[in-house]
Amino acid sequence: MVKSVAAPQAKGKSAEDKIFGANNRAVALSEKLGADKVINGTVGSMLDEDGNLIMLDVVQKAYKALTPKEIVAYAPIQGYPDYLEAAIDQCFGESRPEGYIRACATSGGSGVLHHVIHNYSEWGDEVLTSDWHWGAYGSMCNDNGRKLREFELLTPDGHFNMESFKANVSDMVAKQYNTVIIMNSPANNPTGYGLSDSEWDEVLAFLKDVVKGKDKNIIFVSDVAYLDYSGEKHECRKFFKKFGNMPDNVLIVVAYTCSKGFTMYGQRMGAMICVTPNKDVADEFVAINQYTSRATWSNSNSAAMKVMANICKDPAKVAELDAERAKYFHLIQERADLFMKEADECGLKYLRYISGFFITIPMEGSQKVCDELEKENIFLVPLGKGIRLAVCSVSKKKIHGLAAKIKSTLDAVGAKQ
C-alpha cells in the first residue's frame, strides 16, 4: 500500500495531462531526429512556418523598454488601473456593452475560471459547459468540490444545440441557487466553433426568461481566450454588445487573457470583467474576487500588466499590434483551410470549424489512433470523443498530407467516425 498523508479530498489527485505528455514526447523526438522529421500538433501556442514560438514584435519591444520598477514592483491586488482600463478596452473594442463594468486582474484566463467557480457556485454544485471543452474546466471544478456538467455543443448538422443547452440550464436552475455556465466562444477549444448572432440572441433571451421572477441567479462566463484570432477585429467583437441590459440576476463575466492576443502565455496574465445593470453586484464582484486573489496568488504579474498597458497607451503601437494579430490570424486560417480541403478529399470528417487554434476530428478510439500516429512521428491530442489538431502550431508544409495520414491510420485500426 502506498503511504499517503494527504487530506481525504486531495487523495489521488494527479497533474498528468495528455496534452503536455504528448508534447513532451514530440519535443524529445524532435531533439533526437530533427524538428523537420516530427509533426507536433499538440502545442496550443502560435508557431511560425519554421516552427518557432511566436512573440509579437510589439510585445517584445515593450518588454525590453520596461523599467526595473515596472518589472519587480508589487502590483495592486485588483491590478494596475491603467491595465484594467486597457483590458476592458482590448476586450470589448467598439462593442462595449451597457451596464456597470468592473475588472480584476487574474492569473491568466484560468484565474478567472477559478474565481467564478470558487465565488459563485456552492460546494457540490454542478457547473455547466459544452461537451467539447478545454479539459482544465473539469479539474478546476473537481479541485473546488464542484462537478462539471456538459450539454451537447453541436447538432448533427454543425449548429449550436439550443435544445440541449436549454434543457440542461433549466434543470440546473430548478436545483441550484446559482447556475454557473462557461461558454467558450468564439473559436472554441477544441472545435473552432463560434456562436452566430442569432444563436447569441436566443441564448441570452433564454437566460433572461429562465430566471425571470425567481430568486435564482445565472453567472454566465464568456471565455474568449482566442478572441483576437477569431475574425476581423471589430466584427468578431460585435456579440459583446448583447451582454448589456441583462436583468439583475444574470451576471456576465468575461474571461479575458493576455496569453494569446499578446502572446504572453507563460506570464499568466488575464482579467475577469463583469457586466451588470446593478451597482451593488458590480461592487461585490470587485470585493470578493480581490479577496480571493489575495488568498490564492496574492497579486499579479507587474511586468506583464505594464507591457500591455504601455502598448495600449500608444495608438501607433496598437496599430502595430492589430497588424501582427491580423497577419497570424490569416496564417492560421490558411493552415485550417488546407487541412479541411484535404480532409474533404480523403473523406475524413471534422467538426465544424470557423476560426481559432484547433480543429477536432471526431471518432471512437482516439487514443489508439494517436498511439499509431506517434509511430509515424505524428503527435496529436486524444480527446474523449475525437482528436485535436493545433493548426496554430503546425506549418502548412506539415499540414499538407496530414489528413490522409490520419484517415489511413483511423481505417487501419478500425476506429469509427
N, C-alpha and C positions, 0 to 999 in steps of 0.2 A: 504494500500500500504506500502511495506517495504521501509524504507528510505535507500538511498544509496548515498555515496559521492565518489564512485569510478569513475575513468575516463571512458568514453564510451567503450573503448576497453577492460576494465577489468571487466565490469559489468557481473554478472552471473557466474564467474569462481568459481570452487569448487574443492577441493583436494580429494574428496571422491574417493576411489579406491576399486574396487571389491576384489582385492587380499588381501589387508590389512584388509578390512572389514570381509571377511571370516576367515582370520587367527585370528583376534581378537575374533571372536565368538568361534572358535575352542579352543583357549587358555583359554578363560573364562570357557568353559565347561570342559576342562581338569582339571582345578583347582578345579572344583566342584565335578566331578565324578572320577577323576584319569586319568592320561595320557593313561593307558592301555585300557580305555573304549572309546577312541576317535581316529579316523583316520584323521590326518591333512595333506592333500595332497596339501596344498596351499603354503607351505614355499619354497621359491626359494634359500635356503641355504642348505648345506650338513648337515644332521643329522646322527649320528651313529645308530647302531641297537638298542640302548637303548633310542633313542630319544633326545640325547644331541647334541647341536650345536658343530660342529667340528671346532677347530682351530688347524692347523697343528703344530705339536710339534716343528719343527724347527723355525717356526714363533714365537711361544710363547717364546722360549729361546732367540731369537733375540730381542724381545721386552723387556724382563727383563734385557738384557745386555746394553740397551741404556743409555747414559749419560744424565744428566739433560739438557745440552746444545742441544743435539740431539732431545730431546723431545720438548723443548719450544722455540727454536730459530725460528725467521722468516726465511723462505726459500726464495731463489731467485724466482722471478716471473716465469721464464721459468722452474724452478725446479733445484735441485742439479745436477751438471754434471754427477756424478757417478750414480745417479738414472736414468738419461736419457739414459746413456750408458747401464745400466742393463736392462731397459725396452725394448730397441731395441734388445738386445741380447736374453732376455727371450721370446720376441715375435717371432722373426724370427728363432732363433736357427741356425741350419746348412743351412737354406734356405733363407738367406739374399738376397734380390733382388738387381739387378744392379741399380745404379742411385744415386742421391743426397737423403740422408736420414736424416731427422731432426725430433726432438721430442720436445714437450712441455708438462709439467705436467698439469694434469687436475683433476677436482673433479670427480673421477671415470670415467667409460666409458660414463656416462651421460654427463659429461663435454665436452667430445669430440663431441658428437652429437649436443649439444647446440652450440658449437663454429662453427662447419661446417655449420649448418643451418643459424646461425647468420651472418657469414662472407662470405659464398659462394653462397647463394641464395638471391634473392631480395624480398622486401615486396610484397606479393600477389602471389609469385611463388608457384608452386607445387614441392613437394619433393617425390621421388618415393621409395617405399619399397614393400615387398610382402604382400599378404593378410593375411598370418599368420605371425604376428609380435608382439613384445612387445608393449603393449598399450601406454607406455610413449612416443613413437615416435610421436603419434598424438598430445599429449599435448604439446610437445616441439615445434612442427610446429605451432600449434594454438597460443601459447603464444608469438611467434615471428612473427605473421602475415602471416604465410605460410599455405599451405594446404597439407595434406598428401594424396598421390595418391597410389593406390595399383595395382600391377599386380598379376596374379594367380601364386602362387609358384609351385604347383604340377599339373601334368597331372592326368587323372583318374587312370593311372597305376603306379602312385607314382614316377614319374621322374620330373626333373626341367622343367617348362613350358616355353621353349625358345620362342615359338611363342608369348605368352602373354607379356613376358619381352621385346622382340624386338619391338612389336607394341607400347607399352607404351613409351619406350625410344625414339623411332623415332618421335612420336607425340610431346613429350616434347621438344626435340631438335629443332623441327621446330618452336616452340612457344617461347622458352626462350633462353637467352644468356648463362646461366649456367644451367646444369641439375645435381642436386644432387641425388645420388642413395645410399640407405642404404641396404647393403646385409649382413644379419646375418647368416653366415655360416663359419665353421661347427657348428654342434649342435644347430641348430636353436631353438630359443624360440618362440613358444611353441611346435614345432613338433618333434625336434630331427633330422631333415633332414640336410644333408650336400651335397654340390655340388661335383660331381665326377671330376676327372682330365679332362675328355673330355668336361664336361659341363663348367668348368672354361675356357678351351681353347676357346670354342665357344663364351662365354660371352665376354671375353676380346678382341677377334678378332672383334666381332661386335662393341664394343665400339670404337675401333680404326677406323673402317670403317665409322661409323655413323657421325663422326665429321671431317673426312678427308677433307682437303681443305676448311673448313668452319671456319668463325670467331665465333665459338661456343666452349664451354668447357664442359667437364664432370668431376664432382668430385665424385669419387667412394669411398664410405665409407665401409670398410670391418670391420664389427662388430664381433669381435672374443671373446666375453665375456666368452664363455665356452670352449675355445681352449684347456685348459690343461686337460679337461675331455672328449676329443673327439676322442682319439685314442692313439696309441704309439707316444711317444714324437717327434721323428723325422718324422715319416710317416705323422702325421696329419698336419705338417707344410710345406710339400713339395709344396703346392699350392702357397705359398708366392713368390717362385722363379719366377712365372709367372707375377708378378707385375713389373718386370724390363722391360726396353726397350719399354715403352709406349710412345706415342707422347707427345709433349709439352702441348697439350690441353686436356690431360687426366691426372688428378691429383688423385693419390691413397692416401687415408688417412685411416690408420688402427686405429680403436678404441680399445685400449688396456686397460685392467683393472686389478688391484690387488685384486679385490673383491673375485674372485673365486680361481684363481691359487695360491694366498697367503692367502686365507680365511680372508681377511681384509675388509669384506663387509661394515661395519659401519665406517671405517676410510676414505672412499671416496677418493680413490687414483687411478689414472689412467694416461694414456699418449696418446696424439694424435701423430701419427708417419706418416710423409709424405714420399712418394716415387715419385720422378720426375726426368726426364732427364735434367731439366732446373734449373741452379743455381739461377736465379732470382726468379723463382717460389718458390724454397725452402727457400730463404731468406725472401721473402714476407710472406710465411707460418708462420715462427717464429715471424716476426714483428707484424702481425695483430692478431695472436692468443695470443701472450703475452699481447698485449694491451687489448684484450677482457677479459683475465683472470684478469688483474688488475682492469678492470672496472666492473667485476662480483663478484668474490670472493677474490680479492686481490692476495693472494698467497696460496700455497697448504700445505698440512699436512706434517710438517717436520718429525715427528716421523715415519710415515708410509713409507716415502721415504727412511729414513735411515735404517729401518728394512730391506727393500728389497735390498738396495744397499749393506748392510753389509753381508747379506746372499750370494749374488751373487759374492762377492769378494773371497769367501772361497769354493774351489772345493768340500771339504768334506760336507759342508752344502748344496751345490747344489745337490750333490748325495742323501743326506737325503731328500731334497725337492722332487726330482724326484721319489724316492721310495714311499713317502707318497702319492703323487698325483696318482701314478700308483695303489696303494692299493685302494684308494677311487674310481678311475675310474672303476676298476673291480667290486667293490661293487655295484655301480650304474648300471652297465651293468647286473649284476646278478638280481637285482630287476626288471629292464626293461624286461629282458628275461622271468622272471617268469610271469610278468603281460601279456606279449604278448602271451605266451604259453596258459595261462588260458583264455585269450580273444578269441584266435582261437578256443579253445574247446567249448566255450559257444556262439560263433557267434557274438561277439562284435567287431565292426570294429574300427580300429585306423589308423591314418595317418602313413605313412612310417617313421619309427624311425631307425636312425643309431647310434646316440650317444647323450649324453647331459643330462641335468637335468629334461627334461619334455617329456611326451607323451600326444598327443592330441587325444581325441575321438570325431570324427565329428558327428554332429547331429543338428536337428532343435529342438528348445525348451530347450536349455541348462539350462536356469535359472530355469525352472520348475523342471527339473531333479535334479539339485543341491539343490533346496529347499526341495525336497522329501528325498534326501540322508542325508541332515542335520538332519532330524527327526530320522535317524538311527545312528547319531553321526559321519557321514562321511562328511568331508568338502573338496570340490574341487573348482576349479575356473571356473565360467561360462564365456565363450567367445561368440562372436557373432555367430560363426558357429560350436561351439563344447564346450568340457570341457577339461581343462588342469589338468593333474595329475603330481605332482612333485615327480618323482621317486628318486630324490636326497635326499628326506627327509622322505620317508615312509619305514619302516623296511620291510624285507622280510616276517616276520610273519604277518604283517598287509596287505601286498600286496596279500598274499595268500587269495583267495576267493573274492577279491575286484572286479575283472572283472565281475564275476557272479552277484554280488550285483548291479553294475552299469547297467548291461544288464536287470536284472529283473525290476529295477526301471524305466529304459527307456521304457520298454514294458508296464509297469503298467500305466504310464502317457500318453502313446500314442505318444511318441516322435519318429521321423523318422531319420534313418541314411542314 
